Structures are given as C-alpha cells and as structure tokens.
C-alpha cells in the first residue's frame, strides 16, 4: 500500500473530472505516446467488440511505450494480452468458474465472509477504520478462499498486488523483484496442486491446462498471478470509494441499501458506472491498437494507432444515461461497461458484483447509523497505483 503526501487534498473519486463524451479525438499517454480517446458509449462498445482493435499488437516490435514502469498488465503471455484462438484457449481454462451460475453457488460462503468480517468490525472501539476492517480484507479473503490460499499472509498478497499494478509508486527494479517472487510462489503452488489436487480454482486450472498441450506452466503462472490480483483489486477499490460517497453525498441511500440485496445490487451497478476506479492519469482507458483502418463514430482511425477506451466517460454519456448524481435504485437503461465488453470482458465481473451487493446490503443493515468520522478533505489516498482508493476511513455508529 502506497501513501503519498500532497500539497492539497485530493478530491474523492466520485468528483473526479472525466473527459466529456464526444467523437474520437487525439490525446497522449503519460509516456507521451499519442492515442485516440474513445469516450462515447456506442463508440466504446464498438471498439471493445471489434477484432480490428486488439491487445497483442501492443507488444509487437513497432509498438509504442504505454507505461514508464512495467507491471503485471504488461505480461505478453497474460490472458489480457492475447487475442483470437490463443486468448480463447486460455479463457476457456478459467471462465467456467466465473459464469453467473457458478458465482451464484458461491453466494452463501461469500455472505459468510461478509458476516464474519462485520462481526469482528462491530467489536472494535470507535472510531474504527472500515477500510482496514472491511473493504480491504473482504475481497482478499474471498479470492484467497476461492483459490485455496487461506494459508497465505494477506499482506503478502497486498504487497504483490501493489507492485503488480504500480503506476509509479515503485521503481522498475522493485516491481521486477516483486513479480519474480510472485511468479515463483505461483509456480510452486501449481506444482503442489498438480501433486495433490484440492477443491479450489488453482487445481481446476492445473487440471484444465494438463488436459491440453496448448497451455504451458508459464501461462498457468500468469493466469494464477492475474487472478489473485484482479480478483480483489477492483472490488477493494470500488467498495472503498463507494463507502466514501455513501457516507457523505449519497447518505440518503443508506436506508434503501439495507432493505434487500436486490436493491443493493442495483445500487452497485450505478456506483460502478459513476465512480471511476482510476483518475486516468497513467492510462486514460482500456488500451487497444488498431490492426486495420477503421471508422469509429465517423472518425477514421488508421491502422497501427493506439486507442484509449474511456469506459468511465462512456458510463456518463448523456445520450444513454441520465446526467447528474445517480439514482442508486434505478436500473441502468443500457448494459454497464465498467467491466468492459467483448472478448476481454472482465472474467471476475459477476464475482465483483456479488461481493459489492452483499457488502453494501449487509453493511447498511448491520450498521443503520454508520457515520463518517472523516471529511472529504481529510481522506488519505492510495496513490502511485493504476487505481486510487482510500487508505483508511474512520467511522462510528
């Protein structure tokens, strides 16, 4: 976890200024690499679902630089950076575990994790830190239980995740060292599960990989590392930033969250739509590269161009979604795109939704008078990562 001192308070994520939705337009990454910014809802969905925009060509010899310091997302062998048949082979290895039907079977034990953490949180003296006591350990506990990592120190997982998604908080040497340690851990875990399979996702991945000669241990290591990090980072960030909003400007929705899980599920979708995980300072969106000349929203995107798909801006497109503060209990008029779309749609989207739904509902039901013992100006933030979320949030009840 990285905390940086700033000369002025940072605004909360629900107040972050995003690029206005509009036609594709030129921009630049933090590295100076030119990109086309794609910000309208229809254009975003087109690019994410069009095979003429891919990930693997971002790692061709002529590819421009995306990040100043490489991180876990930069692995050319990773699921994120494969396309076509290679991507489908890897994705099939794991996607059965994350279908809506499969995730629905996990509801009772995810609810159990939520309740256990809330029981412990209720015993703390006030004010208590809800990040340390709930929003951070929840997704880490869930992914560790799913992958059979309950024996692993959660802080060790956090260390790897912070370096794996570093956006400048760590040097290239520090990131490289942490990723080597992470890879060695994953390789040992795969060997152990191959020797003694268990009832967990890693054992399923190993069995699926061994059933075909098209997936090797190097790719399995990348899958395991990616799932451990992605399996909790997004939920942790979204939940922490949602609590900031709900205990301040969105306080009127608290009682509604407590009514039932379905209402909390609808609210989670609205929060994902309107509260970005990132400010977009390093990467202004999901990055793709055009492999052919393509028209997007009436603008010609030349082959070889890098595009930044701004799903956060698209989630506020006034041609699709009502402008202004979200009505947390109104269903979205169009599919949400916080988790992307198309072939690279986030594998863990349904698990993240389940965790957010249960966390918001049970937190509000258990603590109907939960109150912020912080102000928007006193929040300390995790910085130097691709995402931004609160370091801690003191609350009372």
WOFENNOR-V298123 format. One record per helix or strand of 3 or more residues. SS is the DSSP state (alpha for helix, beta for strand). FROM is the first residue (numbers start at 1). TO is the last residue. If there is no record, write none. Layout:
# WOFENNOR-V298123
SS/FROM/TO + SS/FROM/TO
This chain:
# WOFENNOR-V298123
alpha/13/15 + beta/25/28 + beta/34/38 + alpha/41/49 + alpha/56/59 + alpha/72/74 + alpha/79/81 + alpha/84/98 + alpha/100/105 + alpha/107/122 + alpha/130/146 + alpha/154/164 + alpha/172/195 + alpha/201/210 + alpha/217/246 + alpha/251/259 + alpha/261/274 + beta/286/290 + beta/294/296 + beta/299/301 + beta/306/309 + alpha/311/314 + alpha/342/344 + alpha/349/366 + beta/380/382 + beta/389/392 + beta/394/396
